[in-house]
Each structure stands twice: as structure tokens, then as C-alpha cells.
Amino acid sequence: MKTEEKEGIYTRSLGRFEAYSFQNFRKDLLSGLIVGIIAIPLGMAFAIASGVKPEYGIYTTIIAGILTSLLGGSKYQIGGPTGAFVPILLGIVMTYGYENLLIAGMLAGFMLVLMGIFKLGNLIKFIPRPVTIGFTSGIAVIIFSGQIANFLGLTGIEKHEDFLSNMKELFVHIDTLSLYSIMTAAICFTFIFLTAKFLPKIPGPLMGLIASSLITALFYPGEVATIQSTFGSIPSSLPNFAFPDITLEKIQQLLAPAFVIAMLGGIESLLSAVVADGMTGSRHNSNRELVGQGIANIITPLFGGIPATGAIARTATNIKNGATSPMSGIIHGVVVLIVLLLLAPLASHIPLASMAPVLMLVAWNMSERQEFTHILKMKSSESIVLSVTFLLTVFTDLTTAVEAGLVLSILLFVKRMGDNHTVSKVLPDPSDRHHKVRSHVVNQGHDCPQISIFTVEGPLFFGVANMFEQRIMDTINHRPKTLILRMGKVPYMDTTGESYLTKIVHHFQKQGGTLLISGLQHQPERILKKTDLFETIGQNHFFDHTGDAIDYALSHLDQHKCMGCKHFAFEECSILSGETCNEIEMSKKPLTTHTV
């Protein structure tokens, strides 16, 4: 690495705390305090929804939150457990158990670090928006529906991995609903909305939890399930360090779930960083962000924490409350730690019915409902991708949904590129004073038997290469002496395109013909040179301008075949055939453009 590049990286690293002052610290202290308070109920709620104890969500918030801010690529990113992970983690816990979830989280962390090291941060950004909106909206539906049982206070509910089975459980046990739970959830909802309307600077979820918990404890104690009655008391102590029992067999078994965690974690953390950039005008480092998230996910499981990523809502709240540096994220983790040490026994008495509205609002806010509706109204190929990804996320699993969404997006993209690819037979237009080549002047009575000119437009890749070859081969079978390919509008050529072009070249040269190419762009030229096709065609058969290629072709005509020719495709034809210009004009009739 060059010295200048090293200095640039070092400067960018220092830039996260550049010119840091006490005034900056005061702003970070305030924003960190507010985000920390917000993160506490969310951390517990996401942990419970993921099928693990609430304290594991708090441990994740503390450790992953601090490490993400210290090592990540965004100045304002807040890391921790998020709603997007809920259905994935719940499925892993149900299938493999909590201990193996920790191993999957560590493996995902190593994968994220490798993604950052190999600079794959920018590639994740190329995942189509309909795919991300589709699975995000699907996850929102799963989170929302997963809280209906707690909202209604249903008992005897058995959790399943698939959506329909979970919905069936609700109907089967609907007779166990508790009016006390519904009342508790309604109180929590009411305080969240009232706080947002009249006291917007105070975290609504926190006020909802406190108010509903107090009312429950005062007026109908013991009637509603709480964190303590369901999961036991939250320990008011630091998490213990413990290395998971990792074996080769477990690693092989958990590679697929870990990859899903890594991909979703990478996508969400980078989306969150992009949101932060848009709000602040800053610019994050994608690869550094992946490395930071990876390290956070490697270390967090050692203390019992679940997988974490960048939290969009908490990051936005951090910025809105005046954060100036990663210090706010570090403070947010410290605040959660202090609350854990001092107030954990009180948090144990929070009703599960109070947690349900918090998660339901999270699901509602992450549903991307406006963009979802907007894309559906477009009734385009993106609408199909969105619908397929959404439905598969809800009714199967996230892995299947994302894979299907990506494959469908690629196929639709290939189709669109193929639709935009044209191969048109052209000749100089005598009505144009510059004699530009056009397709409409070509017809049966006006088409040079010895020279065929084609304009190729659009990328020459696997999706159109076969059609391109067929169109050109039809002309070659008429055995013209010279074939001119105008490739100035071919920005890209892949190996499949090159392979089909090679077939054309070999077939045409075997018939004794000469192939000329004009206007070749840099990328296709590099491909032809790497495969030696450039030399096969001949360096003197490449021209910057079509006019030069036509002049070369005319100079190598079989003039005996020109005698008596009535096509008059070029200006020179009147001289070569001995006919008059009047006869030339009478022979022109338009022909439709050929498109592939």
C-alpha cells in the first residue's frame, strides 16, 4: 500500500474524533443518554421475541453497541439487537438451541470481517430495493403477528417456525385471552402515543412500559404474565465470559444460518449507515463498517449476547438528539450497563403485554409501507420481485425469500437488457448530407450484395449473444465479401458475447470474407485482446469511424460483380456500375428495422 493511501486511511480514522471538544462531549452525552434509555426496552423485547432471555438482549446492547461505535465505519451508527433478526434468531433457537445460536453469531461475525477485508461492502449495496423492502415488510408482519399472543394474554401457545402454524395456534387458544393483558397493552399503547404527541423528547416506549407496569402492579397484581414469571429475574450483574463449545460438526451445521445472519446484518448495518449519511451529509466507510460489525458479533456471544447490527431507528434518534461522534454510541452502551446494574430487579416486573405494543410499533415503523405501496402501484417487474420476496419471507423463510428475489431480479434485468439490445442492418442515407448510416434505407432493391453493415446497440452478454449470432449468421449465409460491425454503442461484452462473436469471425473468415469493426469501446476491446480475438480479426480491421471502414471495404470490392448492379447502396456505386443518379433514386424503397 502506498504511503499516501496509508495516510488517507489514518486521517479518516482520526476524522471520527477530529477537533473533539467538551461541547461535542455534552451533545454526545445527551444523545447517548436518550438512545440508551430507548435501547433498554427494545433490547429486552427483541430478545424475548427471538426466543431467548431478556437479559441477553441487554448484554448485546451494551457490548455490541460499544464495539460498533468504536470500530465501525459510521460516526453515528448505533448497534444492537434489531427487529430484522427476530424471525431468523427464533428459527435458529427453535432448531438448534440457544448455545448454537451463539456459535452461529460468532461465525457470522467472522464472515462479516472477511466481507470487509475483501471490500465487499459496496456489493451489498447493489441488492435491489424491492428485495430489501420485500423482506423487511415480511419481517415486520412476522414480528407484529408474533406479539398478538402476548397482547391478548393467550396461554398454552406453542411456537412454530412457519407463519401459518403460528396463526393456527392463535385461533386454537383464542378462548384463553385475558382482559387484563389487553388492558395492559392498551395502556402502554396510549402512553406511547400521548408521549410522542405532547412530550416528543421523552422516549414513548419507556413511558408506556413504566406506566403500564405501575398500573398493573397497583390495581391487578399477578393477573398478567411478567418477565420474572416467564423468564425469571434479570440479574443485576455483568455478564459472565464463556467460550461456546465449538466443534467442526457444529460449524458445518451452522454455516448456512450464520451466512443468513451475516448477510442480513451487513445489509441492515449499511442501510442504517446510508440513512445516517443522508441525515448528516457525512460519508461512511462500508468495508470498515462490516469489519466493525463483524468484530462486535464475534465478541458479543462470548458474554451471552445475540447477533447485532446497525439499528436504523436508534441511529436516526442519535442524530436527531445532536450526536457529533461515535462517543454517543459508546455512552449509550454505558448507560444501558448502569441501568442493568442498578435497576434490573425493577425491569423484571415488566408485563409481557406491555412489551407487545413496543414491538408492534417497531414492526409498523419498519414495514416500509409507503414504498411498498408505491412499488406495487407501479405494476412493473419490480412489483413482482417485491411481492414474491414479501410472500416468501412470510410463508417460508428469509433465506428462500432473498434467494428467490435476487434470482428473479437478475432474470428480469437480463430480459430488460435483452429487450434493449438491437442489431440493425444499415446503409448510408443519401438524403443526409453527412451520409449517416440508417436502417430504413435498406430494402431488397437497395442492399449491397458485397458489403453488409450492422449497427449493434446495447451490452453483448449471455442474455442476447445467441440472438446476436443468429441475426449476423443469416447475412453471412448470403456470402457478402465484407461484414462491418458498428460497435460504438456496445458498452460491455462478457465471455459469452465474445464466444459468439468468435464463432461469427471464424465462420466468416472460413468463407473467405473480411470482417471489419468500427467504434469499439474500451471494455470490449480489452476482452478481445485477452482472448486473442483481436489478433484473429486483424489490427488493421479495426476503425474509429464507420466511414473509414466503408472506404476500406469499397477499396477491396470485386468490381466485376459491381458491373450492372442496380442496388446503388453507396455513392461510388453509380461509377462502378456505370448507371446514372436518376436510376439510383428510383431504386430506393424503405424496409423495417430488425430488432433482437
C-alpha positions in Angstrom: 0.0 0.0 0.0 1.3 3.4 -0.9 2.3 5.9 1.8 -0.4 8.4 0.6 -3.1 5.7 0.9 -2.0 4.8 4.4 -2.0 8.4 5.5 -5.5 8.8 3.9 -6.9 5.9 6.0 -5.2 7.2 9.1 -6.7 10.6 8.6 -10.2 9.2 8.0 -9.9 7.2 11.2 -8.9 10.3 13.2 -11.6 12.2 11.5 -14.2 10.5 13.6 -12.9 12.4 16.6 -11.3 15.3 14.8 -11.4 18.6 16.8 -13.4 16.9 19.5 -14.3 19.4 22.3 -16.1 19.5 25.6 -19.1 21.0 23.7 -19.1 17.9 21.5 -19.0 15.7 24.5 -22.0 17.4 26.1 -24.0 16.8 22.9 -22.9 13.2 22.7 -23.7 12.7 26.4 -27.3 13.9 25.9 -27.9 11.8 22.7 -26.2 8.7 24.2 -28.4 9.0 27.4 -31.6 9.3 25.4 -30.7 6.5 22.9 -29.5 4.3 25.8 -32.9 4.7 27.6 -34.7 3.8 24.3 -32.5 0.8 23.7 -33.2 -0.9 27.0 -36.9 -1.9 26.4 -36.1 -2.7 22.7 -33.2 -4.9 23.7 -35.3 -6.9 26.0 -38.2 -7.1 23.6 -36.1 -8.3 20.7 -34.5 -10.9 22.9 -37.8 -12.2 24.1 -39.3 -12.2 20.6 -36.2 -14.2 19.4 -36.8 -16.9 22.0 -34.1 -16.1 24.5 -34.0 -14.4 27.9 -34.4 -10.6 28.1 -31.0 -10.1 29.7 -29.3 -11.4 26.6 -30.8 -8.5 24.7 -29.4 -6.1 27.2 -25.9 -7.7 27.1 -26.0 -7.4 23.3 -27.0 -3.7 23.5 -24.1 -3.0 25.8 -21.2 -4.9 24.2 -22.2 -4.7 20.5 -23.3 -1.1 20.9 -19.9 0.0 22.3 -17.8 -2.1 19.8 -19.9 -0.9 16.8 -19.2 2.7 17.7 -15.5 2.1 18.4 -14.7 0.0 15.4 -17.5 0.7 12.8 -17.3 2.9 9.7 -20.1 5.4 10.6 -19.7 8.1 13.1 -23.4 7.9 14.2 -24.2 4.2 14.0 -25.9 2.6 17.0 -25.5 -1.1 17.1 -27.5 -3.7 18.9 -30.3 -6.3 18.6 -32.9 -5.4 15.9 -36.3 -6.5 14.8 -35.0 -7.7 11.4 -33.2 -10.5 13.2 -36.2 -11.7 15.2 -37.6 -14.4 12.8 -34.1 -15.7 11.9 -32.9 -16.0 15.5 -36.2 -17.5 16.7 -35.9 -20.2 14.0 -32.3 -20.9 14.9 -33.1 -21.2 18.6 -36.0 -23.5 17.9 -34.0 -25.7 15.6 -30.5 -25.7 17.1 -30.9 -24.2 20.6 -29.5 -21.0 22.3 -25.9 -22.3 22.7 -25.7 -22.9 18.9 -27.2 -19.5 18.3 -24.1 -18.1 20.0 -21.8 -20.1 17.7 -23.8 -19.0 14.6 -23.5 -15.4 15.7 -19.7 -15.8 16.0 -19.4 -17.5 12.6 -21.5 -14.6 11.1 -19.1 -12.2 12.7 -16.1 -13.8 11.0 -18.0 -13.7 7.7 -18.6 -10.0 8.1 -15.0 -9.3 8.9 -14.0 -11.2 5.8 -16.5 -9.3 3.7 -15.0 -6.1 4.9 -11.4 -7.2 4.4 -12.2 -8.3 0.8 -14.0 -5.0 0.3 -17.5 -6.4 -0.4 -19.2 -3.6 1.4 -20.1 -1.9 -1.9 -21.5 -5.1 -3.4 -24.1 -5.4 -0.7 -25.5 -2.1 -1.7 -26.4 -3.5 -5.1 -29.1 -5.7 -3.7 -32.3 -4.4 -5.4 -34.5 -2.1 -3.4 -37.7 -4.3 -4.0 -35.9 -7.2 -2.4 -34.9 -5.3 0.7 -38.3 -3.7 1.0 -40.0 -7.1 0.4 -38.1 -9.0 3.2 -38.2 -6.0 5.6 -42.0 -5.8 5.2 -42.3 -9.6 5.6 -40.2 -9.5 8.8 -42.5 -6.7 10.1 -45.5 -8.9 9.5 -43.8 -11.8 11.4 -42.9 -9.6 14.3 -46.3 -8.0 14.5 -48.2 -11.3 14.3 -45.7 -12.8 16.8 -46.9 -10.3 19.5 -50.6 -11.0 19.2 -50.5 -13.8 21.8 -48.8 -11.5 24.4 -51.1 -8.7 23.5 -54.2 -10.9 24.1 -52.6 -12.8 27.0 -53.1 -16.2 25.4 -51.8 -19.2 27.3 -50.7 -22.6 26.1 -49.2 -21.2 22.9 -46.6 -23.3 21.2 -44.2 -21.5 18.9 -43.6 -22.8 15.4 -41.2 -21.9 12.6 -43.8 -21.2 10.0 -46.3 -18.4 9.9 -49.5 -20.4 9.2 -48.9 -22.8 12.1 -48.4 -19.8 14.5 -51.6 -18.2 13.2 -53.4 -21.5 13.8 -52.1 -21.5 17.4 -53.8 -18.1 18.0 -57.2 -19.4 16.8 -56.9 -22.6 18.7 -56.1 -20.8 22.0 -58.3 -17.7 21.5 -60.5 -18.8 24.4 -57.6 -18.2 26.8 -57.4 -14.5 26.2 -57.0 -12.2 29.2 -58.8 -8.9 29.5 -56.1 -7.8 32.0 -53.5 -8.3 29.3 -55.5 -6.5 26.7 -56.0 -3.6 29.1 -52.3 -3.5 30.0 -51.3 -3.4 26.3 -53.8 -0.7 25.6 -52.5 1.4 28.5 -48.9 1.0 27.1 -50.1 2.0 23.6 -51.9 5.0 25.0 -48.9 6.3 26.8 -46.6 5.8 23.9 -48.9 7.9 21.6 -49.5 10.6 24.2 -45.8 10.9 25.0 -45.0 11.2 21.3 -47.6 13.9 20.9 -47.1 16.0 24.0 -43.6 15.1 25.2 -41.7 14.2 22.0 -38.3 14.4 23.6 -39.1 11.7 26.1 -38.9 8.1 24.8 -42.5 6.9 24.3 -41.8 3.1 24.7 -40.1 3.8 28.1 -43.1 5.8 29.3 -45.5 3.2 28.1 -43.6 0.4 29.9 -43.3 2.3 33.1 -47.0 3.5 33.2 -48.5 0.1 32.3 -46.2 -1.8 34.7 -47.1 0.5 37.6 -50.8 0.3 36.9 -50.6 -3.5 36.6 -48.7 -3.8 39.9 -51.1 -1.4 41.8 -54.5 -2.5 40.5 -54.3 -6.1 39.4 -51.0 -7.7 40.5 -50.4 -11.3 39.5 -53.1 -11.2 36.7 -50.7 -10.7 33.9 -47.5 -12.6 32.9 -44.3 -10.6 33.5 -40.7 -11.1 32.6 -40.0 -12.5 36.0 -42.9 -15.0 36.0 -41.9 -16.2 32.5 -38.1 -16.0 32.3 -37.0 -15.4 35.9 -35.4 -12.3 37.4 -33.0 -10.3 35.3 -29.6 -10.5 37.1 -28.2 -7.1 38.1 -24.6 -8.0 37.3 -22.2 -8.1 34.5 -22.5 -10.9 32.0 -20.1 -13.8 32.5 -17.4 -14.6 29.9 -17.9 -18.1 28.5 -16.5 -19.6 25.3 -19.1 -21.7 23.4 -18.4 -25.4 22.8 -17.4 -25.2 19.2 -16.8 -28.3 17.2 -16.2 -28.9 13.5 -19.6 -30.7 13.2 -21.4 -27.7 14.7 -19.6 -25.3 12.4 -20.7 -27.3 9.4 -24.2 -27.5 10.7 -24.4 -23.7 11.4 -22.7 -22.3 8.3 -26.0 -21.7 6.5 -27.8 -19.9 9.4 -24.6 -17.9 10.1 -24.5 -16.8 6.4 -28.1 -15.6 6.6 -27.2 -13.6 9.8 -24.1 -12.2 8.2 -25.9 -11.1 5.0 -28.9 -9.6 6.8 -26.6 -7.9 9.4 -24.4 -6.5 6.6 -27.4 -5.2 4.6 -29.1 -3.6 7.6 -26.0 -2.0 9.0 -25.1 -0.5 5.7 -28.6 0.7 5.1 -28.5 2.3 8.5 -25.2 4.0 7.7 -26.6 5.3 4.4 -29.6 6.8 6.4 -27.1 8.5 8.7 -25.2 9.9 5.8 -28.4 11.3 4.3 -29.3 13.0 7.7 -25.8 14.4 8.4 -24.1 14.9 5.0 -21.3 12.6 6.2 -19.9 9.6 4.4 -19.4 6.2 6.0 -16.8 3.6 5.2 -18.7 0.5 4.1 -15.9 -2.0 4.5 -14.8 -0.7 7.9 -18.5 -0.9 9.0 -18.6 -4.5 8.0 -15.4 -5.2 9.9 -16.7 -3.4 13.0 -20.0 -5.2 12.9 -18.1 -8.5 12.5 -15.9 -7.9 15.5 -18.9 -6.9 17.6 -20.7 -10.2 16.6 -17.6 -12.3 17.4 -17.1 -10.9 20.9 -20.8 -10.4 22.0 -21.6 -14.2 22.0 -18.7 -14.7 24.5 -20.9 -12.8 27.0 -24.2 -14.5 26.1 -25.3 -11.8 23.6 -27.3 -12.5 20.5 -26.4 -11.2 16.9 -26.5 -7.5 16.4 -26.4 -5.0 13.6 -26.9 -1.3 12.9 -30.3 -0.1 14.2 -31.8 2.4 11.8 -34.3 3.9 14.2 -31.9 4.3 17.1 -29.2 5.7 14.7 -31.7 8.3 13.5 -32.7 9.1 17.1 -29.0 9.5 17.9 -28.5 12.1 15.1 -31.7 14.0 15.9 -30.6 14.4 19.5 -27.3 16.1 18.5 -24.7 13.3 18.3 -21.4 14.5 16.9 -19.1 11.4 17.1 -19.0 7.7 17.9 -18.8 8.7 21.6 -22.6 8.9 21.7 -22.8 5.2 20.8 -20.3 4.4 23.5 -22.2 6.4 26.1 -25.4 4.7 25.0 -23.8 1.3 25.9 -22.5 2.6 29.2 -26.0 4.0 30.1 -27.6 0.6 29.5 -24.9 -1.1 31.6 -25.5 1.3 34.5 -29.3 0.7 34.3 -28.6 -3.1 34.3 -26.5 -2.8 37.5 -28.9 -0.6 39.3 -32.5 -1.2 38.1 -32.6 -4.8 36.8 -34.9 -6.1 39.6 -37.5 -3.5 38.6 -37.3 -4.4 34.9 -38.1 -8.0 35.9 -41.7 -6.9 36.8 -42.5 -5.5 33.3 -45.6 -7.3 31.9 -45.2 -9.2 28.6 -48.4 -7.5 27.4 -46.5 -4.2 27.8 -43.7 -5.4 25.6 -46.1 -6.4 22.8 -47.1 -2.8 21.8 -43.5 -1.8 21.7 -42.6 -4.5 19.2 -45.8 -3.9 17.3 -44.8 -0.3 16.8 -41.3 -1.3 15.8 -42.9 -3.6 13.2 -45.2 -0.9 11.9 -42.3 1.6 11.6 -40.0 -0.9 9.8 -42.7 -2.1 7.4 -41.8 0.4 4.6 -45.5 0.5 3.9 -45.3 3.7 1.8 -42.6 2.4 -0.5 -44.2 -1.0 -0.6 -47.5 0.5 -1.8 -45.7 2.8 -4.2 -43.8 -0.1 -5.9 -47.0 -2.2 -6.1 -48.9 0.6 -7.8 -46.2 0.8 -10.5 -47.3 -2.7 -11.7 -43.8 -3.3 -13.1 -41.3 -6.1 -12.8 -40.2 -4.6 -9.5 -43.7 -5.1 -8.2 -43.3 -8.9 -9.0 -40.0 -9.0 -7.2 -41.4 -7.2 -4.2 -44.4 -9.4 -3.9 -42.5 -12.7 -4.3 -39.9 -11.7 -1.7 -42.6 -10.5 0.7 -44.7 -13.6 0.4 -41.8 -16.0 0.7 -40.5 -14.2 3.7 -43.8 -14.5 5.5 -44.7 -18.1 4.4 -41.3 -19.8 4.1 -38.1 -18.2 5.4 -35.9 -15.3 4.8 -33.1 -17.3 3.1 -35.5 -18.6 0.4 -37.1 -15.2 0.0 -33.9 -13.3 -0.6 -32.5 -16.0 -2.9 -35.7 -16.0 -5.0 -35.9 -12.2 -5.0 -32.3 -11.9 -6.2 -32.7 -14.6 -8.9 -35.9 -13.1 -10.1 -34.3 -9.6 -10.2 -31.4 -10.9 -12.2 -33.7 -12.7 -14.7 -35.9 -9.6 -15.2 -32.7 -7.4 -15.5 -31.4 -9.8 -18.2 -34.7 -9.6 -20.0 -34.8 -5.8 -19.9 -31.2 -5.7 -21.2 -32.2 -8.1 -24.0 -35.1 -6.0 -25.0 -32.9 -3.0 -25.3 -30.3 -4.9 -27.5 -30.7 -4.3 -31.2 -28.9 -5.4 -34.3 -29.9 -3.4 -37.4 -28.7 -3.7 -40.9 -27.8 -0.2 -42.2 -26.6 1.7 -45.2 -25.6 5.3 -45.8 -28.7 7.6 -46.2 -28.3 9.5 -49.5 -30.8 12.2 -48.2 -28.4 13.0 -45.4 -25.7 15.4 -46.4 -23.3 13.7 -44.0 -24.3 10.3 -45.4 -25.0 8.9 -41.9 -26.0 5.2 -41.9 -29.6 4.3 -41.2 -31.7 1.2 -41.2 -34.8 2.5 -43.1 -32.9 2.9 -46.4 -32.2 -0.9 -46.5 -34.5 -2.9 -48.7 -34.5 -5.8 -51.2 -33.7 -3.5 -54.1 -31.2 -1.3 -52.1 -28.7 -3.6 -50.3 -25.1 -4.1 -51.3 -24.5 -7.8 -52.2 -20.8 -7.5 -51.3 -20.9 -5.3 -48.1 -23.1 -5.9 -45.1 -23.2 -3.2 -42.4 -24.8 -3.8 -39.0 -25.2 -1.4 -36.1 -25.1 -3.3 -32.7 -26.6 -1.4 -29.7 -26.6 -2.5 -26.1 -24.4 -4.8 -24.0 -23.3 -8.0 -25.7 -23.8 -10.5 -22.9 -25.1 -14.0 -22.3 -28.7 -12.9 -22.4 -28.6 -11.7 -26.0 -25.4 -13.3 -27.5 -27.4 -16.1 -29.2 -29.8 -13.7 -30.9 -26.9 -11.5 -32.0 -25.2 -14.5 -33.6 -28.4 -15.7 -35.4 -29.0 -12.2 -36.9 -25.5 -11.9 -38.2 -25.3 -15.5 -39.4 -28.4 -15.0 -41.6 -26.4 -12.4 -43.5 -23.2 -14.5 -43.6 -25.1 -17.2 -45.4 -25.7 -14.8 -48.2 -21.9 -14.7 -48.5 -21.1 -11.0 -48.6 -17.5 -10.2 -49.2 -17.2 -7.8 -46.3 -19.0 -7.6 -43.0 -18.8 -4.3 -41.0 -20.0 -4.3 -37.3 -20.6 -0.9 -35.9 -20.0 -1.5 -32.1 -19.7 2.1 -30.8 -22.9 1.5 -28.8 -21.8 -1.7 -27.2 -20.5 -0.6 -23.7 -19.9 -4.1 -22.3 -19.1 -7.6 -23.6 -18.9 -10.7 -21.4 -17.2 -14.0 -22.3 -20.4 -15.4 -23.7 -20.7 -12.5 -26.1 -17.0 -12.9 -27.0 -17.6 -16.6 -27.7 -20.4 -16.0 -30.1 -18.5 -13.2 -31.8 -15.6 -15.7 -32.2 -17.9 -18.1 -34.0 -19.0 -15.4 -36.4 -15.4 -14.4 -37.1 -14.2 -18.0 -37.7 -17.3 -18.9 -39.9 -17.0 -15.7 -42.0 -13.2 -16.0 -42.5 -13.7 -19.6 -43.4 -15.9 -18.5 -46.3 -13.2 -16.1 -47.4 -14.9 -12.9 -46.1 -13.4 -9.9 -44.3 -14.8 -8.7 -41.0 -14.3 -5.0 -40.0 -15.3 -3.5 -36.7 -15.7 0.3 -36.1 -16.0 2.3 -32.9 -15.1 -0.5 -30.5 -15.2 0.7 -26.9 -12.5 0.1 -24.3 -14.1 -2.8 -22.3 -15.0 -4.9 -25.3 -11.5 -4.2 -26.8 -9.9 -5.5 -23.6 -11.9 -8.7 -23.8 -11.0 -9.2 -27.4 -7.3 -8.6 -26.7 -7.3 -11.0 -23.7 -8.8 -13.8 -25.8 -6.6 -13.1 -28.9 -9.7 -12.5 -31.0 -8.3 -9.0 -31.7 -5.3 -10.5 -33.5 -7.5 -13.1 -35.3 -9.7 -10.3 -36.7 -6.5 -8.3 -37.6 -5.4 -5.0 -36.1 -5.9 -3.2 -39.4 -9.5 -4.3 -39.5 -10.5 -2.0 -36.5 -11.5 1.6 -37.3 -12.5 4.5 -35.1 -15.2 5.6 -37.6 -17.6 3.7 -39.8 -16.7 5.9 -42.8 -13.2 4.7 -42.7 -14.4 1.0 -42.5 -16.7 1.6 -45.6 -13.8 3.2 -47.5 -11.6 0.1 -46.8 -14.4 -2.2 -47.8 -15.1 -0.3 -51.1 -11.4 -0.5 -51.9 -11.5 -4.3 -51.7 -14.7 -4.9 -53.7 -14.9 -7.4 -56.6 -15.5 -4.7 -59.2 -16.6 -7.3 -61.8 -19.7 -8.0 -59.6 -20.4 -4.3 -59.4 -21.0 -4.1 -63.2 -24.7 -3.8 -63.9 -25.7 -3.8 -60.2 -28.9 -1.9 -59.6 -28.7 -1.6 -55.8 -26.6 1.6 -55.6 -26.0 1.2 -51.9 -23.1 3.7 -51.9 -22.2 6.9 -53.8 -19.4 5.1 -55.6 -21.9 2.5 -57.0 -23.0 4.8 -59.8 -19.5 4.9 -61.1 -18.7 1.3 -60.5 -21.9 0.0 -62.2 -22.0 2.7 -64.9 -25.6 3.8 -64.1 -27.0 7.3 -63.7 -28.0 9.0 -60.5 -31.7 9.1 -61.6 -31.7 5.4 -61.7 -30.3 5.3 -58.2 -33.1 7.4 -56.8 -35.8 5.3 -58.4 -34.5 2.1 -56.8 -34.9 3.1 -53.1 -37.8 1.6 -51.0 -37.9 1.5 -47.2 -37.6 -1.7 -45.1 -38.5 -2.3 -41.5 -35.8 -2.3 -38.8 -34.7 -5.7 -37.5 -34.5 -5.8 -33.7 -33.3 -8.5 -31.3 
